[in-house]
Amino acid sequence: MLNQMGNLLKVLTCTELDQGPNFFLDFENAQPTDSEREVWNQVNAVLQESESILSGLQAYKGAGREIRDAIQNPNDLLLQERAWNSVCPLVIRLKKFYSFSLKLEKALQSLLESLTCPPCTPTQHLEKEQALAKQFAEILHFTLRFDELKMRIPAIQNDFSYYRRTISRNRINNMNLDIENEVNNEMANRMSLFYAEATPMLKTLSTATTNFVTENKTLPLENTTDCLSTMASVCKVMLETPEYTSRFNSEDTLLFCMRVMVGVIILYDHVHPNGAFTRSSKIDMKGCIKVLKEQPADNVEGLLNALKFTTKHLNDETTPKHIRSMLQ
């Protein structure tokens, strides 16, 4: 019998057959050590907002009917006003989501700094800085949940387009244009680019990770990509090993683990020059896809789609045919 884990991360086995050590990440119980505390506190302040951001997005109903009525009756000022008054609070909410993505970007870069700095290897970092590894996982988990929800809400882009058209025509004079102090033209442009992405939060994270690598010229690229591939391998082994999954206290941890695995694969694919799908990749893509496909379809459809549509190298010639066909 293996000992109960107090640790987030513990090397359990290392056989010659495996690509490297297998870990158990105790995503449920990690606590920060003194050396992690400063970064952990910064990131925790951001993560504390994440649930309210998700519930705000989940409750987003849109102003489709009001906008339609206003467009169909351009001379009815009451309907114009009603549409405008419906859209303005939604735009404020969309700004809040966008602003949160900027905080998340900073938090991710702080964690990458801690988890990749020399002289430790990624494995040593993940062992020593267990609570930071857990926060990194929580950011990825949030990101995939946010993007899955956003994909199902076409109203967001419709509402925002209406807002921009109305502002630029300035047809509604003296009608709550104070909102321009909140969302000026420059902010509206940036928000527009953000919401035009199919998966805006994932795009934010992959850009942040790529920028982290290019800005830290003295840090070898491998430090970052090995951190990502190690986390992917850890999640895969945990998911395919009943002995490990039986330790999870809740079904949600299983889903958490799957989202984290997919998130790090996508980041790796964007940051590594050759991507995650080549034969030389440090991520066992066949094993990762296989483990996802063994789960109930409802739990993994969004994740398989994320691998299909938000990775960078899947359709490269260097991607083995069997990998591509697994994701068809």
Buried (B, 14 or more C-beta within 10 A) or exposed (E): EEEEBEBBBBBBEEEEEEEBBBBBBBBBBBEBEEEBEEBBEBBBEBBEBBEEBBEBBEEBEBBBEBBBBBEEEEEEEEBBBBBBBBBBEBBEBBBBBBBBBEBBBEBBBBBBEBBBEEEBBBBEBBBBBBBBBBBBBBBBBBBBBBBBBBBEBEBBBBBBEBBBEBBEEEEBEEBEBEBEEEBEEEBBEBBBEBBEBEBBBBBBBBEBBBEBBEEBEEBEBBBBBBBBBBBBBBBBBBBBBEEBBEBBEEEEBBBBBBBBBBBBBBBBBBBBEBBBBBEEBBBBBEBBBBBBEEBEEEBBEBBBBBBEEBBBBBEBEEBEEEBBEBBE
